[in-house]
Amino acid sequence: MSTATTVNDVPIVANRGMITASVILAVIMQALDTTIANVALPYIQGSVSASADQINWVLTSYIVAAAIMTPPSGFLAARFGRKNVLLTAIVGFVIASVLCGLAQSLPQIVIFRLMQGLFGAALVPLSQGILLDIYSVEERGKAMALFGVSVMVGPVLGPVIGGWLTDNISWRWVFYINVPIGMLAFFGIVAFVSETARNITAKLDWFGFGMLSLAIATLQLFLDRGEQLDWFSSAEIQLEALICAGAFYLFLVHTFTAKQSFVNPRLFLDRNFSVSMFFIFVIGVTYLASLALMTPYLQTLMDYPVITAGIVMGPRGIGTMASMFIVGRMIGKIDTRALLIFGFSLTAWAMYDMTGWTPDVSQSTIIYVGFIQGAGLGFLFVPLTTIAFATLPAAMRGEGTGLYNLSRNIGSSVGIAVVTALITENVQSNHSSIAAYVTPFNHAFNAPVVMEHLNPMTAAGRAALDGMITTQATIIAYMDDFKLLMIMSIVSIPLVLLLRKPGSSAPAPDDHPAVME
């Protein structure tokens, strides 16, 4: 390994490719686990004897743990060295993955998924920071496109690989697959990434970190258990809401009054960064929440085998990858805000089409609508990631990437919890509304064919009617969820104008690529 002083030196260019490949493998490993377990959830649910509400903890526990540990990744990198933290995160993530595969009960798999999230949290922001350092300002659009593809490769490969592994081997292999990927990433980083300077005097604001972590954890508990416990009629939900609000208030007060707070409030003086934080939250909600909805929709309502569900969902990610490569070349040539407006418009259209879906929808429709939604994400993720850090000083970039990914993780966990709760609540409400029309006085029951199979006066007829009503109520509930996600995308479009044009502010003087070995 050799060092050089400029990015134009051949050794740096050569090593830069290996560095990029190594950190992208780490990102892919983390991104893959965000979605690979989705199609396996019904099988995991049966193995660990969990209810439909409880099994979603397998998804949200991972995302919440990652959200909590994402912000301190910048401090850990400064205190112990970025390379050391990255290697530790990879080893811990792989070990936790193996433990998830060995889990025999719901508490075990939730705890091990929490471990996965805690170790995996640093993988994305630290990898993103490395890429921002080794590429020049002019090349960052392409670099962020490549990074975006690695982050979003989970939605592409996750459902397909997860479906195949679950169908042909076991759901446990959706976790074991991280072992070879983690080993490749580990040895690549050991060989090609240099260690950063350590700041042994760096200190963590434990109070700020604790309050933010407590607020995030109790918010997720509030959302996950609210529907099950009938929301504020439950003392537990009231307590969780109170703790969440109190912890977040103390975090805000401490942030703006302490000399060295956990989150540097000066980050939010950068308008592009602040607005981008909101947008990446919305993207986390709309994209991963829609993925969480599609899995039970395909497998439960449409009776798709797990492998078929994975294949049908795959083109969504292919659209993301294709559009990211296109957008990477368009950055700097077209107003970034125009790209974002186009991306939100594609997402809104896809959600609008999904509001009219029934279990009779064709596979071709699911595939092309998913492809369009994925393409919309590509037009959002790359420009947003580029513009978020365009005017942020290099010294604040590490903390900025942590907060940026925190917002995406919180959006994902909140989105999944909210749409799941709405499904449960709306199915009950819709069932009651439809059942009101099932009476002996409804003339539709006078038809001989109807009376033969759906006679409300017989036990078999009532059971068949109840199943049919439940199916219809569930379809309407899914439509309502897709409509909510569509509205969120539409409302975000005019807010794009709050962003400054990328060229309106020059980068900070110290904004230059760091030399890696």
C-alpha positions in Angstrom: 0.0 0.0 0.0 1.2 3.4 -0.8 0.3 7.0 -0.1 0.2 10.1 -2.3 -0.7 13.7 -2.0 -3.1 14.3 -4.8 -6.1 12.4 -6.0 -4.7 12.3 -9.5 -1.9 9.9 -8.5 -2.4 6.5 -10.0 -1.9 4.6 -6.7 -4.7 6.6 -5.1 -7.0 6.0 -8.1 -6.3 2.3 -7.9 -6.8 2.0 -4.2 -9.8 4.3 -4.4 -11.6 1.6 -6.4 -10.8 -1.1 -3.8 -11.8 1.2 -1.0 -15.1 1.9 -2.7 -15.8 -1.8 -3.3 -14.9 -2.7 0.3 -17.1 0.0 2.0 -20.0 -0.7 -0.5 -19.9 -4.3 0.5 -20.4 -3.3 4.1 -23.3 -1.0 3.1 -24.9 -3.7 1.0 -24.7 -6.1 4.0 -26.5 -3.6 6.2 -29.0 -2.6 3.6 -29.8 -6.2 2.7 -31.0 -6.9 6.3 -33.4 -4.0 6.2 -35.6 -5.9 3.7 -34.4 -9.5 3.3 -36.4 -10.7 6.3 -39.7 -9.2 5.0 -40.7 -12.1 2.8 -39.6 -14.6 5.5 -41.8 -13.0 8.2 -44.7 -15.5 7.9 -42.2 -18.4 8.3 -40.4 -16.7 11.2 -43.8 -16.0 12.8 -44.7 -19.7 12.7 -41.3 -20.8 14.0 -41.3 -18.5 17.0 -45.1 -18.6 17.7 -45.6 -14.8 17.3 -48.8 -12.9 16.5 -49.2 -10.8 13.4 -48.6 -7.6 15.4 -45.6 -9.0 17.3 -43.7 -10.3 14.2 -43.2 -6.8 12.9 -40.8 -6.2 15.9 -38.3 -8.3 13.9 -38.3 -5.4 11.4 -38.7 -2.4 13.7 -36.3 -3.5 16.4 -33.5 -3.6 13.9 -34.4 -0.2 12.5 -34.8 1.5 15.9 -31.5 0.2 17.2 -29.8 1.4 14.0 -31.5 4.8 14.5 -30.3 5.1 18.1 -26.7 4.3 17.3 -26.3 6.2 14.1 -25.7 9.7 15.6 -22.8 8.7 17.9 -21.0 7.0 15.0 -19.2 10.3 14.3 -17.9 10.5 17.9 -16.8 6.9 17.9 -14.9 7.4 14.7 -13.2 10.5 16.1 -12.4 8.8 19.4 -11.3 5.4 18.3 -10.5 5.8 14.6 -12.9 5.4 11.7 -11.3 2.2 10.4 -11.4 0.5 13.9 -15.0 1.4 14.4 -15.9 0.1 10.9 -14.2 -3.2 11.5 -15.8 -3.6 14.9 -19.2 -2.9 13.4 -18.7 -5.5 10.7 -17.6 -8.2 13.1 -20.4 -7.5 15.6 -23.0 -7.4 12.8 -21.9 -10.8 11.4 -22.0 -12.4 14.9 -25.5 -10.9 15.6 -26.6 -12.3 12.2 -25.5 -15.8 13.1 -27.4 -15.5 16.4 -30.5 -14.4 14.6 -30.3 -17.5 12.5 -30.0 -19.6 15.6 -32.9 -17.9 17.5 -35.6 -20.2 18.9 -38.1 -17.7 20.3 -39.5 -14.2 19.6 -37.6 -12.5 22.4 -34.3 -14.1 21.2 -34.7 -13.0 17.6 -35.8 -9.5 18.7 -32.8 -9.1 21.0 -30.4 -10.3 18.3 -32.0 -8.0 15.7 -31.4 -5.2 18.2 -27.7 -6.2 18.3 -27.6 -6.2 14.5 -29.0 -2.7 14.5 -26.6 -1.5 17.1 -23.5 -2.7 15.3 -24.8 -2.0 11.8 -25.7 1.6 12.5 -22.2 2.9 11.9 -21.7 1.0 8.6 -23.7 3.4 6.4 -22.6 6.9 7.7 -18.9 5.9 8.1 -18.9 4.4 4.6 -20.6 7.5 3.2 -18.1 9.7 5.0 -15.2 7.7 3.4 -16.7 8.1 -0.1 -17.2 11.8 0.4 -13.6 12.1 1.5 -11.9 10.2 -1.4 -13.9 11.8 -4.2 -13.6 15.4 -5.4 -16.5 17.8 -5.3 -17.0 17.3 -9.0 -17.1 13.5 -8.7 -19.4 13.3 -5.7 -22.6 13.1 -7.8 -21.4 9.8 -9.3 -20.0 8.6 -6.0 -23.3 9.3 -4.3 -25.1 7.5 -7.1 -22.9 4.5 -6.5 -23.5 4.8 -2.7 -27.2 5.1 -3.3 -27.3 2.0 -5.3 -25.5 0.1 -2.5 -28.0 1.5 0.1 -31.0 0.5 -2.1 -29.7 -2.8 -3.3 -31.5 -4.3 -0.3 -34.9 -3.6 -1.9 -33.6 -5.2 -5.1 -31.9 -8.3 -3.8 -33.5 -8.6 -0.4 -37.0 -9.9 -1.4 -35.6 -12.2 -4.2 -32.7 -13.7 -2.2 -34.8 -13.9 1.0 -37.6 -15.6 -0.9 -35.3 -18.1 -2.6 -33.4 -19.0 0.6 -36.7 -19.3 2.6 -38.3 -21.5 0.0 -35.4 -23.7 -0.8 -33.4 -23.9 2.5 -34.7 -22.1 5.6 -35.6 -18.6 6.7 -32.5 -18.8 9.0 -30.3 -18.5 5.9 -31.6 -14.9 5.3 -29.3 -14.1 8.3 -26.4 -16.6 7.6 -25.8 -15.0 4.2 -24.2 -12.0 5.9 -21.2 -14.1 6.9 -19.5 -14.3 3.5 -20.4 -10.7 2.6 -19.1 -9.5 6.0 -15.8 -11.4 5.6 -15.1 -9.8 2.2 -15.9 -6.3 3.5 -13.7 -6.9 6.6 -10.6 -8.0 4.7 -11.0 -5.3 2.1 -11.2 -2.6 4.7 -8.2 -4.1 6.5 -6.1 -4.1 3.3 -7.1 -0.8 1.7 -8.6 1.7 4.1 -6.2 3.8 6.2 -6.9 4.8 9.8 -8.0 8.4 10.6 -6.4 10.5 13.3 -7.8 9.9 16.7 -8.9 12.6 19.1 -8.4 11.1 22.5 -9.9 14.1 24.1 -13.2 13.7 22.3 -16.1 13.3 24.6 -19.6 12.1 24.1 -22.5 14.1 25.5 -24.0 11.2 27.4 -27.1 13.2 28.6 -28.0 14.3 25.1 -27.4 10.9 23.6 -29.4 9.3 26.4 -32.4 11.6 26.0 -32.5 11.2 22.2 -32.2 7.4 22.5 -34.9 7.3 25.2 -37.2 9.4 23.0 -36.7 7.2 19.9 -37.1 3.9 21.9 -40.3 5.0 23.6 -41.7 6.5 20.4 -41.3 3.1 18.7 -42.9 1.3 21.6 -45.8 3.7 21.6 -46.4 3.1 17.9 -45.8 -0.7 18.0 -48.1 -1.4 21.0 -50.6 1.4 20.6 -53.1 -0.4 18.4 -52.8 -3.6 20.5 -53.5 -1.7 23.8 -56.1 0.7 22.4 -53.9 3.7 22.4 -54.4 6.3 25.2 -56.9 4.1 27.1 -53.9 2.1 28.2 -51.7 3.4 31.1 -48.6 1.9 29.4 -49.2 3.9 26.2 -49.8 7.1 28.2 -46.6 6.5 30.1 -44.6 5.9 26.9 -46.0 9.0 25.3 -45.1 11.1 28.3 -41.6 9.7 28.5 -41.1 10.3 24.8 -42.3 13.9 24.9 -40.3 14.7 28.1 -37.1 13.1 26.8 -37.3 14.9 23.5 -38.0 18.2 25.2 -35.0 17.8 27.5 -32.9 16.8 24.5 -33.9 20.0 22.6 -33.2 22.2 25.6 -29.9 20.6 26.3 -28.9 20.8 22.6 -29.4 24.6 22.4 -28.0 25.4 25.9 -25.0 23.1 26.4 -21.5 24.1 25.3 -20.8 20.8 23.7 -24.1 19.1 22.9 -24.6 15.7 21.4 -25.9 17.3 18.2 -24.3 20.5 17.0 -27.2 22.9 16.4 -25.1 24.8 13.9 -25.8 21.9 11.5 -29.4 23.1 11.1 -28.3 26.6 10.1 -27.5 25.1 6.7 -30.9 25.3 5.0 -30.2 22.5 2.5 -29.2 20.1 5.2 -32.2 20.9 7.4 -34.7 20.5 4.5 -33.0 17.4 3.3 -33.4 15.9 6.8 -37.2 16.2 6.4 -37.2 14.8 2.9 -35.1 11.7 3.7 -37.5 11.1 6.6 -40.5 11.2 4.1 -38.5 8.8 1.8 -37.9 6.4 4.7 -41.7 6.4 5.4 -43.0 6.0 1.9 -40.5 3.5 0.5 -39.9 1.0 3.3 -43.4 1.3 4.6 -44.8 0.4 1.2 -42.4 -2.6 1.1 -43.7 -3.7 4.5 -47.2 -3.5 3.1 -46.5 -5.4 -0.1 -45.2 -8.6 1.5 -48.4 -9.5 3.4 -50.5 -8.2 0.5 -48.8 -10.6 -2.0 -48.5 -13.6 0.3 -51.8 -13.3 2.3 -54.3 -11.6 0.0 -53.0 -12.9 -3.3 -51.7 -16.2 -2.1 -48.3 -15.8 -3.8 -45.6 -18.3 -2.9 -42.7 -16.6 -1.1 -40.3 -17.0 -4.0 -42.9 -15.5 -6.4 -43.5 -12.6 -4.1 -39.8 -11.9 -3.9 -39.4 -12.0 -7.7 -42.4 -9.7 -8.3 -41.0 -7.1 -5.8 -37.5 -7.2 -7.3 -38.1 -4.9 -10.3 -38.9 -2.1 -7.8 -35.2 -2.0 -6.8 -34.1 -2.5 -10.4 -35.9 0.8 -11.2 -34.0 2.4 -8.3 -30.6 1.3 -9.5 -31.2 2.2 -13.1 -32.5 5.7 -12.3 -29.6 6.3 -9.8 -27.0 5.7 -12.6 -28.9 8.0 -14.9 -29.3 10.7 -12.2 -25.6 10.4 -11.3 -24.8 11.7 -14.7 -27.4 14.4 -14.6 -26.3 16.0 -11.3 -24.7 19.4 -12.1 -26.4 19.6 -15.5 -30.0 19.9 -14.4 -31.4 21.8 -11.4 -31.4 19.3 -8.5 -34.7 20.6 -7.4 -36.3 19.6 -10.7 -35.0 16.1 -10.2 -36.5 15.9 -6.8 -39.9 17.2 -8.0 -39.8 14.5 -10.7 -38.9 11.9 -8.2 -41.7 12.8 -5.8 -44.2 12.9 -8.8 -43.2 9.4 -9.9 -43.6 8.1 -6.3 -47.0 9.8 -5.9 -48.2 8.4 -9.2 -47.2 4.8 -8.2 -49.0 5.1 -4.9 -52.1 6.5 -6.7 -52.2 3.5 -8.9 -51.8 1.2 -5.9 -54.9 2.7 -4.3 -57.0 0.9 -6.9 -55.4 -2.5 -6.5 -57.4 -5.6 -5.6 -56.1 -9.2 -5.3 -57.0 -9.6 -9.0 -54.3 -7.1 -10.1 -52.0 -8.7 -12.7 -48.3 -9.5 -12.1 -47.3 -7.2 -14.9 -49.1 -4.3 -13.2 -47.4 -5.0 -9.9 -44.0 -5.2 -11.7 -44.2 -2.0 -13.7 -45.8 0.1 -11.0 -43.1 -1.2 -8.6 -40.4 -0.3 -11.2 -41.8 3.3 -11.5 -41.9 3.7 -7.7 -38.3 2.5 -7.5 -37.2 4.8 -10.3 -38.8 7.7 -8.4 -36.7 6.8 -5.4 -33.6 7.0 -7.6 -34.5 10.5 -8.6 -34.9 11.4 -4.9 -32.0 9.7 -3.1 -29.0 10.7 -5.2 -29.9 14.5 -5.7 -31.0 14.7 -2.0 -27.8 13.1 -0.7 -25.7 15.4 -2.9 -27.5 18.7 -2.1 -27.7 17.9 1.7 -23.9 18.0 2.0 -23.1 20.5 -0.8 -22.7 23.5 1.5 -21.9 21.7 4.8 -18.3 22.2 6.0 -16.1 19.1 5.9 -15.5 19.3 9.6 -19.3 18.8 10.2 -19.8 16.2 7.6 -19.3 13.2 9.9 -21.9 14.4 12.3 -24.1 15.4 9.4 -24.1 11.9 7.8 -25.0 10.4 11.1 -28.0 12.7 11.6 -29.1 12.3 8.0 -29.1 8.5 8.2 -30.8 8.8 11.6 -33.7 10.7 10.0 -34.0 8.0 7.3 -34.0 5.2 9.9 -36.6 6.9 12.1 -38.8 7.5 9.0 -38.6 3.8 8.1 -39.4 2.6 11.6 -42.2 5.1 12.1 -43.6 4.4 8.7 -43.7 0.6 9.2 -45.3 1.0 12.6 -47.9 3.5 11.5 -49.1 1.6 8.4 -49.2 -1.6 10.3 -51.3 -0.1 13.0 -53.6 1.5 10.4 -54.1 -1.8 8.7 -55.2 -3.4 11.9 -57.5 -0.5 12.9 -59.0 0.0 9.5 -59.7 -3.7 8.9 -61.8 -3.7 12.1 -63.6 -0.5 11.1 -64.3 -1.6 7.5 -65.4 -5.0 8.7 -68.1 -3.4 10.9 -69.2 -1.1 8.1 -69.6 -3.8 5.5 -71.1 -6.3 8.0 -74.0 -3.8 8.6 -75.3 -4.7 5.2 -75.4 -8.5 5.9 -78.9 -9.0 7.1 -81.7 -11.5 6.2 -83.5 -8.5 4.7 -80.8 -7.8 2.1 -82.4 -8.9 -1.2 -79.1 -10.0 -2.6 -79.5 -13.1 -0.5 -82.6 -14.1 -2.4 -80.4 -15.3 -5.3 -80.2 -19.2 -5.2 -76.5 -19.2 -5.8 -75.8 -16.8 -3.0 -78.1 -18.6 -0.6 -76.3 -21.9 -1.4 -72.9 -20.7 -0.3 -73.5 -17.5 1.8 -76.6 -18.2 3.7 -76.5 -16.0 6.8 -78.9 -18.3 8.6 -76.4 -21.3 8.6 -73.1 -21.6 10.4 -71.2 -22.5 7.2 -72.8 -19.5 5.4 -71.9 -17.1 8.2 -68.3 -18.3 8.3 -68.0 -17.9 4.5 -69.5 -14.4 4.7 -67.2 -13.4 7.5 -64.2 -14.5 5.5 -65.3 -12.6 2.5 -66.1 -9.5 4.5 -62.7 -9.7 6.2 -61.0 -9.9 2.8 -62.8 -6.9 1.4 -62.2 -4.9 4.6 -58.5 -5.7 4.4 -58.3 -4.6 0.7 -59.9 -1.3 1.6 -57.4 -0.9 4.5 -54.5 -1.4 2.2 -56.0 1.2 -0.2 -56.2 3.7 2.6 -52.5 3.1 3.5 -51.4 3.6 -0.1 -53.5 6.7 -0.3 -51.7 8.1 2.9 -48.3 7.5 1.3 -49.4 9.1 -1.9 -50.6 12.3 0.0 -47.2 12.5 1.8 -45.4 12.4 -1.5 -47.7 15.1 -3.1 -47.4 17.4 0.0 -43.6 17.2 -0.2 -43.4 18.5 -3.8 -43.8 22.2 -3.1 -41.4 22.1 -0.2 -38.6 21.3 -2.6 -38.6 25.0 -3.4 -37.2 25.6 0.1 -33.9 24.2 -1.1 -31.2 26.5 -2.4 -29.8 25.9 -5.8 -26.7 23.8 -5.5 -24.5 26.4 -7.1 -25.8 29.3 -4.9 -23.3 28.6 -2.2 -19.7 27.7 -2.5 -18.3 24.7 -0.6 -16.3 25.4 2.5 -12.6 26.0 1.9 -11.6 22.9 3.6 -14.0 20.8 1.5 -11.4 18.6 -0.2 -10.9 14.8 -0.6 -8.8 13.3 2.2 -5.9 11.1 1.2 -6.3 7.4 1.9 -3.7 4.8 1.7 
